[in-house]
Amino acid sequence: MTTRGKFIIGLLLVGLLYFGINKLVSSGAVFKKADTQSVLLNSIELPAATGGSRANIVVPLAPMPGTAPADKGTPLTWEVMAWNSQMAGMLANGGPRSTMGSAAAANGFDMQIVRQDDVSKMQADLVKNAMDLQTNPATPGLIVSIMGDGLPGFSAVQTELKKAGTQLQIIPYSVGKSFGEDKLMGPKEWLDNPKTALGKTIACYLRDGDQNIALKWCADNGLKVNPDETTYDPEAVNFMAASDFLVAAEKYILGKPEARTKVVNGKNTGVKVDVVADAVATWTPGDVNIAKQRGGLVNIVSTKDYSNQMPNIMVTTKRWYDAHPKEVLGLMTAFAVAGDQVKSHPEALARAADIAATVYGDQDKPGAYWLKYYKGVSEADRNGNVVELGGSKAFNFSDNLSLFGLDEGGTNIYAAVYKTFGDVQSKLYPKELPSYVPLNEMLDLTPLKNLQAQYKGKAVAPAETQQFAAGDEIRQSVSKRAWNIEFNSGQSSFTPAAEHDLNQLFNDLVVAGRLKVAVHGHTDNSGDPGRNQQLSEDRAMAVQHWLETKSHSAFPDGRVQVYAHGATEPIASNTTPDGKAKNRRVEVVLGN
């Protein structure tokens, strides 16, 4: 046979093979459901890494889920906000309802995804579902996705759930997180001098994730906050209540004033003033609307900086959770399979974005819109100023081990997030949130540990990790705060009273997982200047050592830098005991 003939036959064979594979994929045969054990072991198991490095593991591209409803499996409703952190969940389901060939269907689910931006409605729906399950155990279950840092406030629903004979339960798996999408947008001068935010007003949905970004930024910069959204304090950062994240953006765009009563030093002056939204805490598409419709604001801080703040946390009722252990495991597996696909393959991410657009039901925002802002972009606003918009990430199985502290030598990152923002909210709003549910009453890591045991020794896609270069200086400061960590007199050892402040510092820095940390040591002017210089360095290094010893995964090499200033940078007079005490300090700077 001639060379030309062989070439033609080869082309025919390739064509037949291509169409045969496509026929097989479209038929759904490649997704034939195996038993639970094989699905758990084989869905995430990957080919062995080459060269022994987990970083070399390649996740094969799986066939895309079909479009026809699966019409079988355990019924479940998943309420979600319009939020890009859910891409893995979208792909896992194949559509608003579980489709043929989807990971959800393969793991025995017929799940309906419903958009719900109203947190109070989510709470009410959980209570109703708990009551329905009490009278009819066959009632379809309900899970809802919320911002992880907002769970302490959300946990206020516990009182009503207990009346229904149950309580909140976390699904111990996160499908992703916000990574820049949620943010505080404000005037550019706030970046250079945070104190210019005093006397200004931030529009946001109160007592939830976006306000938490603003509150943490205020705390990290030592700014006073007015917790009463009905008054105006010219010496504090004020807030303006919005019914949701999009309305918060509208309040800035429209610039409509609100009448407030002025307070000074906590006392009502009786003077009425008009207040407008000077800044906004929101997320996509709120940030996009601000940039396109009015402009004038830049990103002050976002979840790209506070990179651990906002994982997507799913909660349900303990009644459903306890009655469906196999289903919980199957749901986690479906999300893990899809998470690897979304993280590894543009085709899978694009399909997930199309599904998200259908779920969110906004005809003006197709899949391309959600895909664009999932990745995050830098665009010019209406005034020509460049601003970063969007940004989220999908999680895989290894990311979840890292989030919940089950990786080797890891830290329960979510526990630090939960306590940090639970404490912030309960301190500012004692009437609305006098207390919050302890995390250990809602979080059961047993299913995640069971999956981890089954994957032991198997090759799985690695978690994302943040790398820090030891020699890199902080170029853009996000915050600067003095910490009154107590040391024994003339020494670099901590007093027993320092433990509380050190743990608070630890949690704060874990939340800001992507930012570099600069620890600056200072002393008063008592004693020898050379000795003070060395003491300030020793104390700063003691803080660095404490952080890195407590969690090397949260504080890897190069993240924490040490600077010693001795008595050269006082912030108060050294002529009084009170002034000396203020000068004996450790300042922590966070930045990129």
N, C-alpha and C positions, 0 to 999 in steps of 0.2 A: 504494500500500500504506500502511496506517495505521502510525503510530509504534509501536503495540503489536505489530503483526505483524513489523515490522523487528526489534524487540527480541527477540521469540521466536526468529526465524531466527538472529539473532546468537548467542543462547545455545546453540542447536543446533550452530552451526559451531564455537564454542569447545569444546563438549563433544567433538565428533568429533576436533578437533585434539588435545585433551588425551589422549584414549584412543589415538589413533593414535601419538602420541609415546611413550606408555608401552608400547605394543605393540612399537615399534621398539627401545626400551631393553631390555625384557625378553627380546627375541629375541637380543640380543647383537650385532645387526648393526652398531651404532655402534662396536663395538670390533674390527671386521674388521682383521686384522693386515696392516700395510703392510710394505714391505721395511725393512731395518735403517736405511738412510739417512733415510727419511722419518719413521720413529719417533723417531729421535734429534733431528731438527730440529723436528718439529711437536708433540711431546708436551709440551714445556716452553714453546715459543714462545707468547706471549700478545699480545692486542691492544695497539697502541701506547698509551703512557700519555698522558693528557690533560694539556695545559699543560706538557709537557716534564718533569714530575717523576716519578721512579721511584716515589715514595711513593704516587702516585695509581693505580698499576697494580692492576687488579682481576683476580683469577684466577677465571675462570668455573667454576661448579659442574659437574663432569663426572658422567655417570651412574654410579651405584654398581656395583661388580663384582657378578656373579651369585653363585650358591651352588653350582652344579653344577661338579664337577672339570673342568679343562680337558683332562686326560688326554693331553697332548702337550707336547713341548718338552724342553729339556735338563733332565735330572733333577738336583736339588740338595737337600741337607739343610741347614737353618739352625737351629743350636742356640742357644736364647736363655734367659736367666734370666727370672723373673717380674718384669719391669721396664718401667715406663710409657714409657721413652724410645723404645720401638720401635713407637709407634703408626703412623708412616708406613710402616714395613715390613709391619705387619699389613694396612693398607688395600691396599698394593701387591699383596699375595698373594691377598686376597679371602677367605681362610680358612686353616685349618691346612695345606691343600694348595691350590696355585694353582687359581683358579676361572675359569670362562668370564667374559670381560669385565674381568678384572683387568689391572693394568699389568704384572704379572709374566708373565702368559700372552701379553700383547700384545708383550712383548719376548723371547718364545721360551723361557720357563721353566716347568717343572713342579716347583715347590719345595715341600718339606715342612718346616713349622716345628715344632720339637720343644722342649718345655721341658726345660732342664737347669740346675739351680741349683748343681751340683757342679763347681767349677773344675777339680779334678784329673781328673774324668771327661771334661771337655771336652778337656783336654790328651791324655789317653789315646786318645780318639776321633780326634783329629787324627793322632796317630802311626799308629793302625790304618788310617785312610783313606789316609795316605801310602804305607803298605806295600801296601794293596790296589791303589792306582793304579799302583804299580810293576810288579805282576804282571798287572794288567788295566787298561789306560788307559781303558776304557769304564766303569769304576766311577763311580757318581755322586759328585760333589764334596761337600765339607763346608766350611761356614763357621760360625764361632762368634762370638757377640757378648759382649764383656766391657767392664768399666769401663775407659775409656782410661787413667786414672792407674794402673790395676793391670797394664797390659801389661808393664812392666819385670819384675815378678815372674812373670807368665805366661810370659815369654820363656825361662824356665828349661827349657821343653820343647824348646828348640832342640837340645840335646845329643842327645836321642832322635830328633828329626827328621833330624838330620845322619846318624845311623846308617842311616836309611831313604833316604839319598841326596837329601834336600831340606831346606827350611828354612821358617820362618814368613814369611808375606806378608800385608801389610795390604791390605784392599780400600779404596782411597782415597776413601771416601765414608762419612759418618756419618748415620744416620737420625734422630738426636736426642741429647738430653743430659738428665741429671738437673738439676733446677732447684728444689732444696729438698727433694726426696724423700729423698736420702741425707744423713745428719746425725749430729752428736754431740748426744745428749740427756743432760743432767746436772742436778744441783741448781741452783736459781736463783742461789745465791750465787756460782757460778762466773762468771756474767755480770758481776757487779760487782767481783769480785776473783778472777781466774784462779788466783792462788796457793793458794786454798782447795782446788784439785784435787790438790795434792801430798798423797801418802799415800792417795789414793783409787784405785779400780780401775774400768776401763772394759771391758765385755764386747764382743767383736766377732769377726768372722772375720779372722784375722791375715793380714798381708802382702797386703792387697788394698785396694780403694777406700775402704771405710768407715773402716778403721783410718787410712788416709791423711788423712782429714779431721781425725781426732783428733791425729795426729802433726803436721800443719801448724799446727793451733791451738796445740799445745804449743810448737812452735818459734817461732811468731810472738809468743808471750808469754814466751819465755825459760824455759820449764818443763823441768826434768830428766825424762827418760823412762827407765823400767826396761824394757829390751828382753827380759828373761827372764820369760816368763809362768808359770814354775814357782816364782818367789820373790816376796817382798814387800819393797819399799823404802819406808819411811815418809817419805822425803824426795824421792820421785819420783812421777810418774804411772805406775800399773801397768796391766797388761792381763790379761784373762781370755779364754782361747781358746774359741771356739765353732765348731761344724762348719759353720754357715751363718748368714745374717743373721737368720733367724727364731729360731734357737736362742739367738742373742745376746740377743734381746729376752726370751726365756723365762728366761734366767739372772737377769735383773733382776726379772721378774715373780714368779718362785718364791722368790727370795732365798736359795737354798741355798748355804751356805758351802763354800769350798774350803780345805784345809789347805795352808799355804805356810811356807817357811823364811824368816825375816827376815834381810835383808841391810842393813848399814850401811856407807857409803863403799866399796861393792863387796865387802865381806867377809861371809862367811856366819857368822851368829852362833850357829847351831844351835838357835835359839829357834823354836818352831812357833806360828803364829798362824792364826786363821780369817779368811778374806777373802771378802767378798760383792761382787757387782756394784753399784757406786754409780752407774754411768752406762752408757750403751750407745751404740755406733756401729752404725747399722742403716739400713734403708730400708723403704718401704711394701711390705707391710703390717706390718712390724715396729714402726714408730712408732705406727701405729694400735692395735696390740695393747697396747703399753705404756700409751697414754693410756686405753684403754677397760678394761683388766684390772687395772691397778694405779695409774697416774698418778704424780704427784709429780716428774716430770722436765719440763724445758723445753728448747727448742732453744738450744743454746749456739752452734753454728755449723753451717751446712749448705751444700749446693751452690747455694743461692740467694745466699749470700755469696761463696763460692769458685766463681763461676758458670762458669768455664771448666774446672774440674777434671775433670769426668766426662762427656766425650762418649762415646756408644756407638760403640765401635770393633770392626769386624769383621775377623777374621783367618782365613786359610786356609793351604794349603801352596803353596809356590812351584811345585810340580809341576803342580797344577791351574790355578793362576793363569796360568802361562806357556802352557799348552796351550789356554786358553780366553779369548783377548783380546776377542773379540766378545761373549762371554757376560758378561765383567766390565763392559764398557761398557753392555750391555743391562740388567744388574742395577742399575747406578748410575742409569740413566735411569728405570727403573721406580720406584725409591725417590724420585727427584727429583719425578716427576709426583705421586706420592701425598703427598709432603711438602707441596707447595703446597696440595693439597686439604685435608689435615688442619689446616694452619695457617689456612686461609681460611674453611672452612665447618663449622659445628657438625654438620651432617648427616654429613659425612665422618668427623669425629672420633668421633661416636657409633657409627658403623658399625665403625670401627677398634677401639673399646673392646669391642664385642660379639665381634669376632674374637679379640681378646686374651684375653677371658674363656674362650673355647672352647679356645684354645691352652694356657692355663695350667691348665685342667682342675680348677679349684677350684669345686665346686658352690655353695659358700656365698658366692662373690664373683662376681656376674654383671657384665655390661658396665657397668651403672650405677655399680658400685663402682669399677671401674678408671677410668671417666670422671671421677668425682668427685675422685679423688685424683691423677689426671693434672693437673687444673686446680690442685689445692692448695686447702685450706680451713683455716679457723681454727675449732677446736672445743674445747669444754670437756672436760677429762679426767675421770677418775673422781672426782677431788677438787674439781672445779669450776673448776680453773685453765685458762685458754685457752691452747692450744698450736697451732702451725702444723703441719699434716700434709700429706704428699704434695708434688707439684710436679715436673713434667717439661715438656720442650718438644720439638716436632718440628723437624727441619731441612729446609730446601729447598736448591736448588742454590746460591743465593747465600750461604746460611749456610755451606756447605761451602767455598766459595772463601775466605770469611773465616777459617774454622777452620784451613785449611792455608796461609794466607798468599798466596793467588793473587788477592785483590782488589787494587785499585790502592793502592799504598803500604802494603800489609798486612804483618802479622807472622804467621809460622807459629805460631799459638797452641798447636797440639798438640805441636810440638817443645819448647816451654817446659814444658808439662805433663809430657811424658815424661821430660825430664831432671830436673825438680824432684823427682818422686817416685821415679825410679830412683835418684837420689843418696841420698834419704832412706832408702829400703829397704836399699840395699847398705851404708850406713853403720851402720844399726841391726842388721842381720842378715847379717853378713859370711859366716857359715857357710852359711846357706840361700841367699843371693844374693851370692856373691863378686863377681859382675859381671853386667851385663845387656847384651842385644844392642843395638848402636848402631842408632838409628832408621833411618838411611839404608840399612841392610842389609835392612830390611823394607818401607819405604815408597817406592813408585814413584808419583809424581804424574802420570805421562804420560797415563793415561786421563782424569783430571780436566782436565788442560790441553787435551786433544783436544776434550772437550765444551765447554770454555770457548771455544776457537777457533771451534767451529761456532755458538755462540750469540752471537758477537761482532756487535754492531750490532742484536741482537734485544732486544725488551722482555721482561725476566724479572722475577719478583717479587723485591723487595729483601731483603737480609739484615736481621735485627734488629740494632739498634745501641743502645748504652747512652748516654744523654744525661746530662750533669752540669751543674748550675747553679753558676756560678763563686762566687756569694755564699753558698751553702749550707754551713753548718758541720756537722761530724760530730756527730750527736746520740746515737748508740749505738755505742760503741767495741767492735770485735771483738777487736782485738789491739794491743799496743804492744811494740815491740822496738827496742833500741839496736843500731845498725850501726856497726862500727868501720871506717868508710871513711876511708882515709888521704888527707890533704891535704898539700901542700907547706907547710912551716913558715910561718905567718903569711899564707898565701894561700888562695884558694878554688879553686886548680887541683889536680887529682888526681895522686897519685903513680902510677907504673906498677903498684905492688902493689894499688891500689884497683880495678883492672879486674875481678879475680875476684869481689870482693864486690859490685860494681855489677851484674855480669851475674847473680849469684845473686839480688840484690834485684829485678832486672828480671823474671826468671822467676817469682819468688814473687808479684809484683804482677800479672803477666799472668794467673796462675791465678785470683787474686781479682778478676776483671775487673769485677765489679759494684760493688765497694767504693770509696769515696773514699779518697784517700791524703793524709795530712797529714805533711809533712816538717818536723821541728823541729830547728833548729840550736842547738848548745851549745858553749861554750868553757870553758877553765879561767880562773882569775882573774889570770893573768899579763898585765901591761900595762894600758893605759888602758881603763876600762869602756866608753866610747863606741866605741872601736875594736873591742873584743870584740863589742859588740852588732852592729856593721856586719859584722864577719867572720862571725858566726854566721848572719846573713841571707844573705850572699854564698854561703856553703857550702851552705846549704839550697837556695838558688836554683840552684846549680851541679848539684845532684842532680836537681832538677826539670827543668832544661834538658837534662841528659843523657838522662833517661827519655823526654821528649817528642821529642827529636831522633832517638832510636833507633827509636821507633815512635809516630807521632802517632795511629794507629788504636787502639793499646792505651792511649794516654794522651791522650785528646782534651782540648780546652779545658775547664777547670773541674774535671778529675778530681784534679789534684795541687795542694795548697795548701801555702804556705810560712809558717813561723812562726820568729821569731828570739828567743832568750832570753839570748844572751850568756853571762855567768858566773853568772846569777841562780838557776839550778836545778842545783847540783852533786849528783851521786849518790855521791861519795866525797870524802875529805879532799883539799884542795888543798895540803897540807903535804908530800906525798910525790910523787915522779915518777910512781909507779904510779897514785896518785889523780888527778893532773892528766891523765894519759893517758885514764882512764875518763871524765873530765868533758868531754874534747874528743870529742864524739860527734854523730851524727845519729840521732835517734829517728824511727821511722816508725810512725804510727798508722793502722790500717785501720778503717773503720766506715761506717755507713749515715747 
